[in-house]
Amino acid sequence: MQVDKILTGHDHTITSLSWSQQDSSHLASTSADGTLIIWDIEKEKPTAKKSLGALPLIVEFSPLEDDLVSIVLETGKTSFSH
């Protein structure tokens, strides 16, 4: 296995990843630092970064909208982000 790209942006362990079903160059990541980052893999840069205020457990892109992700937090709440 070969590493093609290394993305740097979170301060702690990654808790979840999700590829966009609409645009294969978009990746969402959440971290134990309480942040969500949407990445443009082709540019190797974040397109958005958001503080969530709690530990994110799961992130998923919407199957219908590329700019919508849902995040399940440790608190049991669900957050939606554009």
N, C-alpha and C positions, 0 to 999 in steps of 0.2 A: 504494500500500500504506500502511495506517495502523497505527501501533504502538498496541496496546490496553493493554499492561501491561509494566512493566520490573521484573524481579526482581533483587534485589541480595543476594549472599551469598558468592560465590567471590572469591578474591583474585587469581586469574590467569585465563588463557584457558580457555574452555570446550572440553573435548575430545570430549564426546559428550552427546547428549540422547535420551530415550526417553519416549514417551507411554504411559501405562497403557492396555491394551486392555480392562480391566475397569472403569476409572473415568476418564473423560475429563478430570477435574479434577486428576489426578495426573501430574506430570512429574518424571522423574529427570534430574539433570545431574551430570556429572563435570568436573573441572577439573585443569589443570596444577599447581594447589596441592595435589593429592593428596587431594581430598575428593569425597564423594558427597553430594548434597543431593536429598531427595525433597520436592517442592513441592506445596502445595495451591493451585492457580491461582486458584480462586474467592476464597480468603482472602488471596492474594498473600503467603503466609508458608511457610517450610519446616516440614514435619512431622517431618523427621529430617535429621541431618547426621552424617556419619561420616568420620573420617580413615582413609585406605586404606593409608598407609605406602609408596606407590609411585605412579608416574604411571599413571592410568587411561586406557585407549585407547578402550574401548567399554563402554557400559552398555545393558542391555536389560531391560525388565520381563518377567516370566514371563507367557505368554499364559493361564495357568491361575490364578495367584495374584497378586492386586493388590499384596500386601505383600512380594513376593519379586523382587529384581533380581539379575542376574548382571553382573559387571564383569570385563573382561579387562585385566590390568595389563601394563605395559611389561616386567616381569620374566618374562612368559610364564605367570604364575599366573592362575587364575580365582578370583574371590571371589564369595560369595553373601551377600546381606544382606537382613534383614527390617526 
